[in-house]
């Protein structure tokens, strides 16, 4: 289901230093479930409602916990590039590529590979490409390579595809906004982040959080992003980048996810005919 029956839109973002990476990773991981709620768009399986607003996000809660989900060490003291590398080294391998062919290395250790002790390729030392391949088999909600990937959103139509990079650009690419986003999440506990991740796939913006809902957090998140985009002062004619967030502002204000719009159409205008999704939502 994860690879063949779900669809995501992801954004790659830059970091300028280790400290910048740490702050962005912590903010991005904490707010990833809020983004999942805003973009929730996968309520159907096999032509029928599946009980979730983001079935894609739910599927990911049941994927290999060695390599997916939230990373607790990110919010602990001492998080760094080195700590992330240690994590990556300890994630069991899947494969090694040689001459265009996959060599099964399931469950083997990249640390052993570094020492020339990989059972699948005894005596061989990994190349940089082997390391890059291994990093692609890690699937946390936020992932770093030479850039940072944020991975929480369901696939979407054009307006929300454009809104996703705008959302994270506004949060990450202006220090005042990044600091404000950090102030928003810095006291969130590990347990709170895990609970939000568990609740959002079924409840979306209605998921409870600290006496309110994820909708309340989404509105704060968007306000910070809007201000970050304004401060960047990048214009297309008379418009700055803030207008790309209009689609998300509508969702955050109404509290109604894209999935709930789909379900409403399915039950009413479409009269249970899921085929209509391919005409009404084509782009």
C-alpha positions in Angstrom: 0.0 0.0 0.0 2.8 2.4 0.9 4.6 2.3 -2.4 1.8 1.4 -4.9 -1.5 2.8 -3.5 -0.6 6.1 -1.9 0.6 9.5 -3.3 2.4 12.3 -1.6 3.9 15.7 -2.5 7.2 16.5 -0.8 9.4 19.6 -0.6 13.2 19.8 -0.5 14.6 22.6 1.5 18.1 24.0 2.2 19.9 24.5 5.4 22.9 26.7 5.9 24.7 25.2 8.9 24.4 22.4 11.4 22.5 24.7 13.8 20.2 25.8 11.0 19.5 22.1 10.2 18.7 21.3 13.8 16.2 24.1 14.2 14.5 23.3 10.9 14.4 19.6 11.5 12.8 20.1 15.0 10.2 22.5 13.7 9.5 20.4 10.6 9.1 17.2 12.5 6.8 18.8 15.1 4.6 20.5 12.5 4.6 17.6 10.0 1.3 16.1 11.3 -0.3 19.6 11.1 0.7 19.6 7.4 -0.8 16.1 7.1 -4.1 17.4 8.4 -4.1 20.4 6.1 -3.4 18.2 3.0 -5.4 15.2 4.1 -6.8 13.8 0.8 -6.9 10.0 0.7 -10.3 8.9 2.1 -11.0 6.1 -0.4 -9.8 2.5 -0.8 -11.2 0.1 -3.4 -13.9 2.6 -4.4 -15.2 3.0 -0.9 -14.6 5.4 2.0 -11.9 3.8 4.2 -12.6 5.5 7.5 -9.6 7.9 7.3 -9.1 11.4 6.0 -5.5 10.5 5.2 -5.2 6.8 4.7 -1.7 7.4 3.3 -0.6 8.8 6.7 -2.3 5.9 8.5 -0.5 3.4 6.2 2.9 4.9 7.2 2.2 4.3 10.9 2.5 0.5 10.0 5.7 0.7 8.0 9.0 -0.6 9.3 9.6 1.5 12.5 13.4 1.1 12.1 13.2 3.5 9.1 10.0 5.6 9.3 8.0 7.9 11.4 9.1 10.4 14.0 12.7 10.4 15.3 12.9 10.9 19.1 16.6 11.7 19.1 15.8 14.8 17.1 14.2 16.6 20.1 16.9 15.4 22.5 20.0 17.3 23.5 22.9 16.8 21.2 21.1 16.3 17.9 23.6 17.0 15.1 24.7 15.7 11.7 26.8 13.1 13.5 23.7 11.9 15.4 21.7 11.6 12.2 24.5 9.6 10.5 24.6 7.2 13.5 20.9 6.7 13.1 21.3 6.0 9.4 24.2 3.6 9.9 22.0 1.6 12.3 19.0 1.3 10.0 19.1 -2.2 8.4 20.1 -2.2 4.8 17.9 -3.3 1.9 20.2 -3.6 -1.1 23.5 -2.7 -2.8 23.6 -1.8 -6.5 26.3 -3.4 -8.7 26.4 -3.2 -12.5 22.8 -2.1 -12.6 21.6 -5.0 -10.5 20.2 -5.2 -7.0 22.1 -7.3 -4.5 19.9 -8.3 -1.6 21.4 -7.0 1.7 18.2 -7.1 3.7 18.9 -6.7 7.4 22.6 -6.3 7.0 24.6 -3.5 8.7 26.1 -0.5 6.9 28.6 -0.3 9.7 29.8 -3.8 8.7 29.9 -2.6 5.1 32.3 0.2 6.1 34.5 -2.4 7.6 34.4 -4.7 4.6 32.4 -7.3 6.4 29.1 -7.1 4.5 28.0 -10.8 4.0 26.5 -9.9 0.6 29.8 -8.4 -0.7 32.6 -9.7 1.6 35.8 -7.6 1.4 34.1 -4.7 -0.4 34.1 -1.2 1.0 31.1 1.1 0.2 31.2 4.0 -2.2 29.6 7.4 -1.7 26.8 6.2 -4.1 26.2 3.2 -1.8 25.7 5.5 1.1 23.4 7.8 -1.0 21.4 4.7 -2.0 21.1 3.6 1.6 19.8 7.0 2.7 17.0 6.7 0.2 15.7 3.7 2.1 15.1 5.8 5.2 11.6 7.2 5.4 11.2 9.4 8.5 8.7 12.3 8.4 11.6 14.6 7.8 14.7 13.3 6.1 18.1 14.9 5.4 20.6 14.2 2.6 22.4 17.3 1.3 19.1 19.0 1.8 16.0 18.5 3.9 12.9 16.7 2.8 9.5 17.3 4.4 7.3 14.3 3.7 3.9 14.6 5.4 1.5 15.8 2.8 -1.0 13.8 0.6 -1.0 14.4 -3.1 -3.1 17.3 -4.2 -4.3 19.5 -7.0 -2.4 22.5 -8.4 -3.3 25.0 -5.8 -2.2 22.9 -2.9 0.9 21.6 -4.8 2.0 25.3 -5.0 0.9 25.9 -1.4 3.2 23.2 0.0 6.6 24.7 -0.9 5.2 28.2 0.0 4.2 26.9 3.5 7.6 25.6 4.3 9.5 28.4 2.6 7.6 30.9 4.7 8.5 29.0 7.9 12.1 28.2 7.1 13.6 30.9 4.9 13.2 33.9 7.1 14.8 33.7 10.5 12.1 35.7 12.3 9.5 33.2 11.1 11.6 30.2 11.9 12.2 31.5 15.4 8.4 32.1 15.8 7.7 28.5 14.6 10.3 27.2 17.0 8.6 29.1 19.8 5.3 27.5 18.9 6.6 23.9 19.1 9.7 23.9 21.4 7.8 22.7 24.5 5.8 20.0 22.7 6.6 16.7 24.3 7.5 13.5 22.5 4.3 12.0 23.7 2.2 14.9 22.3 3.9 14.7 18.9 3.3 10.9 18.7 -0.3 11.3 19.8 -0.9 14.0 17.1 0.6 11.7 14.5 -1.7 8.9 15.6 -4.9 11.0 15.7 -4.6 13.1 12.5 -5.1 10.4 9.8 -8.6 9.7 11.0 -9.5 13.1 12.6 -7.6 15.6 10.5 -7.9 19.2 11.8 -10.4 18.1 14.4 -7.7 16.0 16.2 -7.4 17.3 19.8 -4.3 19.1 21.0 -3.7 20.9 24.3 -7.3 21.9 25.0 -7.9 22.9 21.4 -7.5 21.2 18.1 -4.9 20.8 15.3 -7.0 23.4 13.4 -5.9 26.0 16.0 -2.3 25.0 15.5 -2.7 25.1 11.7 -3.9 28.7 11.9 -0.9 29.7 13.9 1.4 27.8 11.6 0.0 29.6 8.6 0.1 33.0 10.2 3.8 32.5 10.8 4.4 31.3 7.3 2.5 34.2 5.8 4.6 36.7 7.7 7.8 34.9 6.6 6.7 35.1 3.0 5.9 38.8 3.4 9.3 39.5 4.8 11.0 37.8 1.8 9.5 40.6 -0.4 9.5 38.4 -3.6 6.9 39.6 -6.0 5.3 38.5 -9.3 3.9 41.7 -10.5 1.8 43.1 -7.6 1.6 39.7 -5.8 4.0 38.4 -3.2 4.3 34.7 -2.3 1.6 34.9 0.3 -1.2 34.3 -2.2 0.1 30.7 -2.7 -1.2 30.0 0.8 -4.8 31.0 0.0 -5.9 27.4 -0.5 -4.5 26.4 2.9 -6.0 29.4 4.6 -9.4 28.4 3.4 -8.9 24.9 4.8 -7.6 26.2 8.2 -10.4 28.7 8.7 -13.1 26.2 7.8 -11.6 23.3 9.5 -12.7 21.1 6.6 -10.0 19.0 4.9 -9.8 18.2 1.2 -10.7 14.6 2.2 -14.0 15.8 3.7 -14.8 17.7 0.5 -14.2 14.5 -1.4 -16.4 12.5 1.0 -19.2 15.0 0.7 -19.2 14.9 -3.1 -19.0 11.1 -3.0 -22.1 10.9 -0.8 -24.1 13.6 -2.4 -23.3 15.0 -5.9 -21.6 11.8 -7.1 -24.2 9.5 -5.5 -21.5 6.9 -4.6 -19.9 6.9 -8.0 -16.1 7.2 -7.3 -15.4 7.4 -11.1 -16.4 11.1 -10.9 -13.2 11.9 -9.0 -11.3 11.4 -12.3 -13.3 14.0 -14.1 -14.0 16.5 -11.3 -10.4 16.5 -10.0 -8.4 16.1 -13.2 -5.7 18.7 -13.8 
